[in-house]
Amino acid sequence: MTTDQTVGQSVDQPAEAPVDGQPAVAAPSDGANIDAAPMADSVAAGDVPVAVQHPSGSGPERLINELRHHPHGGPQLPPVGVPEQDLDSLIPANRRRRSKLGLPTTSEPEILRHFGRLARRTFSLQEGLYPLGSCTMKYNPAINEALVRLDGFAQIHPYQPEDTVQGALRLLYELEEWLKEITGMDRISLQPAAGAHGEWTGLRIIQAYHRDQGEGAQRDTVLVPDSAHGTNPASATLAGLKSVTVKSTAQGLVDLDDYRSKLGPHVAAIMLTNPNTLGLFERDIAEIASLAHAAGALLYYDGANLNAMVGVARPADMGFDVVHLNLHKTFSTPHGGGGPGAGPCGVRDRLAAYLPVPTVEKREDAAASRYFLDWDRPQSIGKVRSFVGNFAVLVKAYAYMRAYGGDGLRQVAMDAVLNANYLKALLGRTFDIASSEPSMHEFVLTTKKAKDLGVRNIDLAKRLLDFGFYAPTVSFPLTVPEALMVEPTETESRETLDSFVAAVEQIWEEVQTNPDVVRHAPHETPVGRLDEVRAARHPKLTWRS
Ligand SMILES: Cc1ncc(COP(=O)(O)O)c(C=O)c1O
């Protein structure tokens, strides 16, 4: 392979997070070279090199550009059917490429097989459990993918006149209504394209609010618990704010004394995930909210963990002023892989004027309801994403909510919590649980006793790949040594959870009897241990011949 790649890497894990003074991710084991040269053989057919692909798909895979370069290969397009024009009259000569574009010239079957082979080498939810803590890798109903491809959604264009896209606008309007009901917020913008983007949008809104209160310059700090997702302090920094860490108690909840000591007239907001990234419900949330408000700060809800609470509890009722949700976790879009996602940002009334433009509005005419985009919002922070956001993701979220209904969504949360607690009870027989607080949708194990035998958490995680399970998140949150964070989600059956437990128990047995087999895992995957830090920091995203 010529591209850098990772197997079993925690998406949420900061790549170089220190664990007991060591890098959180292991160095490549023998023979694992992320820059390995393409290994499919090449033979000459005339003067055109032709790649010989391993028919089983088990050998290394060439890039599509390397599969076959035939001057007459590739798709054959029919004549364009319009009069030809002199190129010079359309594009000045100094603006034109001098060399050929170098697009792959492979045939349709070759392309199909190339992607088929790649798909077989990639772990996905189609294959098995994906218990990646903090990521909510749940099964997303396939029907929503079909719905979003309906012509009425897939073939419309954002520049179409509003009159011709009334259905799409109505869908956006109603989606906002659902999300308002779920969060208790008064208005929601669907524009942000990811969770982190929603955080940044929310913080810009908070800054605009403080500015209009005459406190913009003074309130330059955001408080973030040490268990928070890394995007929280990153978003604060990107918004030009300082982030100050609030300590957790030994049980993993916000330390109220530390929190109190850091509040003051310089604080713009407190960012909080509830349940937090240890899967624990912040039971002091009412006090946290009233302390924030008494200090003139606003309370920000990182709603990426909403899967544990949807339909059961609402951030607005807990005192939050601003929220973002990860539709690509809770509402039917796969999470990970770089998107597309959607991180709608919701606010209470007093902040609604600052939401990004345009908002989607409804006007009741004599004959019918008309939906339109409102650009006339002078206090808005402006636009944060092109058009209305990632429309396809929004359609899937809408379809999912309509199919489940209010009671169904509540059941999602109940089952997510039930599954996590079932797994926690069984895995707790093998490894220690990081906190004795009750868990919500995920929990954290500490595998210190395996480390005492020379086997790290990442080794255990990699070994799970050999058993057909994706690896749990490792070494996050940073507050737990040798952390393995497990989130089974509501879509897994009891049989699947039981077989995961059996695999963990067998691996623990191996740690005690044959630790090398765990230390050098995985053994059954297309590639072995990779240099994940390098893959994350220096990905090769372009091809050069
Ligand atoms: C708690 C939490 N907050 C924020 C984010 C960031 O979301 P995104 O990856 O969409 O930017 C995540 C991602 O999973 C998360 O788990």
The ligand as an SDF file (V2000), in Angstrom:
LIG
                    3D

 16 16  0  0  0  0  0  0  0  0999 V2000
  -17.9520   14.2110   23.6140 C   0  0  0  0  0  0  0  0  0  0  0  0
  -17.6070   14.6580   22.2200 C   0  0  0  0  0  0  0  0  0  0  0  0
  -17.5940   15.9680   21.9380 N   0  0  0  0  0  0  0  0  0  0  0  0
  -17.2980   16.4170   20.7120 C   0  0  0  0  0  0  0  0  0  0  0  0
  -16.9990   15.5550   19.6760 C   0  0  0  0  0  0  0  0  0  0  0  0
  -16.6190   16.1220   18.3390 C   0  0  0  0  0  0  0  0  0  0  0  0
  -17.4850   15.7740   17.3020 O   0  0  0  0  0  0  0  0  0  0  0  0
  -16.9710   15.7590   15.7970 P   0  0  0  0  0  0  0  0  0  0  0  0
  -16.0480   14.5950   15.6680 O   0  0  0  0  0  0  0  0  0  0  0  0
  -18.1980   15.6050   14.9640 O   0  0  0  0  0  0  0  0  0  0  0  0
  -16.2840   17.0690   15.5360 O   0  0  0  0  0  0  0  0  0  0  0  0
  -17.0190   14.1710   19.9070 C   0  0  0  0  0  0  0  0  0  0  0  0
  -16.7100   13.2180   18.8370 C   0  0  0  0  0  0  0  0  0  0  0  0
  -17.0340   12.0860   18.8740 O   0  0  0  0  0  0  0  0  0  0  0  0
  -17.3170   13.7050   21.2220 C   0  0  0  0  0  0  0  0  0  0  0  0
  -17.3120   12.4090   21.5180 O   0  0  0  0  0  0  0  0  0  0  0  0
  1  2  1  0
  2  3  1  0
  2 15  2  0
  3  4  2  0
  4  5  1  0
  5  6  1  0
  5 12  2  0
  6  7  1  0
  7  8  1  0
  8  9  2  0
  8 10  1  0
  8 11  1  0
 12 13  1  0
 12 15  1  0
 13 14  2  0
 15 16  1  0
M  END
$$$$
